[in-house]
Amino acid sequence: MAESSADEPIDAERLQADLAEERPPPAGAAAQVGAALVACAVGVFGVVVSSGLGLGRLTQPGPGLWPFAISVVIVVLSAVLVFVGRTAKDAEQFSKASLLTGLAVVTLILLAVLLPLIGFEIPSLLLMFVWLRWLGRESWRSAIVLSVGTVAVLYLLFVVLLQIPLPRLV
């Protein structure tokens, strides 16, 4: 395939064909329903856990109100997908690239575990670095600079300006 110059317009059909070659085959109906059921189970888990935190009232929300609302939306949308998602053609079969999503989930769980133990700075820095370097395939320099910069901005925004009591190193 010939390389195109920056001045040459991109051929939409060629671009679409290139993208189609790189995509894994579509997932079947069983995979669609399975994914919707897993998402529904996650939503139900969120409903149960957030209810235990206390919902409060709309005028005085408890710590579980917004997680509860989001979990209910997840349950409803997942239930809809169980019935209408069977014929969807946009879901892909699991492949080696799917492991990156698993890695992202594992790093988020680690963030949640480490946050109350050692504060938000180090886990956030590690999460940003892993996501940028290995999931986003950024260079080492970009990953380091962007990770440190992002955590610094988050620190200034949430700790200094908004004075939110996040778990911190100090």
N, C-alpha and C positions, 0 to 999 in steps of 0.2 A: 504494500500500500504506500503510495507516495505521500510525503509530508506536505502539509499545506502551509503556505506562508501566512503571516499575520494579516496581510492585506486581503487575502483571498477569502471570500465568504464561505461559511461553513455549510456544507451540503446536508440538509436535514435528514434525507433518506440514508446517507452514508453514516451519519451520526447515530441514527436509530438502529441501523444494522449492527454497528459496532457495540452499542449497548446491549442489544439482544444476544450477541455472541457471548458476552461476559456474564450474563445472568444465569443463575441455576434454573433448572426446570421448575414449572409451577408445582405447588403442593396440591395434593388431592383433597377431596371433601373430608376425609377422616382427619387429616392434619389440620384443616381449617377448624373443624369442630373441636378437636383436641386443644388447639391453641386458645380458642374462645373459652373452653371449660377451665383451662389453667388460669387465664386472666380473671374469670369469674371467681375462682377459688381464692385468688389473691385479693380480689375486691371484698369477698365475704370475710376473709381474715382481717382486712383493714377495718371493716365495719365493726367486728367484734372487739378488736383492740382499741379502736378509737372510742367506742362506747364506754369502755372501761376507764378511759381518761377523763370522762365527764364532758357532756355536750354543752351544758349551760343553756342560756337563752340567746336569742338573736341580739338582744340589747346588751347582754353580758355573756359573750361566748366563752365556753370552756376550752381547754386545750385540745379536746378531741373533736370539736365542731367541724373545722375545715377538713381534717383527714377523713372524718365520717362522710362529709358531703362528697368529697372526691371518690371515696370508696363506693358510695352508692352509685355514682355516675359510672364507675368501672363495671359494677355488677350489671347495671341496666344495659350498657353498650355491649358487654360480653354476651348477655342473654340474647340480644338482638342478633349478634354475630353467629350464635349457635344456629339460628334459623335461616338467616339470609346469607351468611358467609360461605355456605357450601359451594355455591356456584362462582365465587370470586376467582379471578384468574391472576390477581396481583400478588398473592402470597407465594413465597419461594420455598422450595425444599430446603431442609437443613443441609449445610455444607460445612467445610472447614472454616469458612468466613463467619459462620454462625457462632463459632467459639469466641469471637471478639465481643459479641453481645453478652455472652456468659461471663467473660472477663470484666466487662463493664459493671455487670450486676454484682459480681464478687467484690470489686473495688468499692462500690457504694455500700455494701454490707460492712466491709472493713471500716469505712469512714464512720458509719453509724456506731460501730463497736468502739473505735478508738476515740471518737469525739469526747465522750464524757471522761475518758481516762487521761488523755494527754492534751486536751484542748483542740481547738479547730485549726490552728496554724499548720502543724506538721501533717495531720491527715489530709487537709485540703491541698497542701502543697504536693503531697505524694499522689493524690487523686488526679490533680491537674496534670502533673508530669506524666503519669502513666497514660492518661487519656490522650494527651497531645503527642507523646513520643511513640507509643506502640499502637494505639487505636487510630490516631490521626496521622501517623507517620511523618511527624514534623522532625526537623533536624534536632540534634542535641541542643544546640545553642538556642533555637527558637523555643523548644520545650522548656528549657530552664528559664529563659527570660520571661516568657509568657506566664509560666507557673508562678514565679516569684511576683511578677507584676500584678497578676490577678488576685493572689492572696493578699498582697499589700492593699489593693483597692478595696477588697472585701473587708479587710480589717478597718480601714479608714471609714468606710461607709457604715458598717454595722456596729463597730465597737466605739469609734471616736465620734462620728456624727450622730448616729441614731441611738447610741448608748444602750444597745441591746446586750443583755448579760449572757454572752456566749461563753462556753467553757474555754478557758485560755491557759497558756503555759504559766503565766505569772500569777 
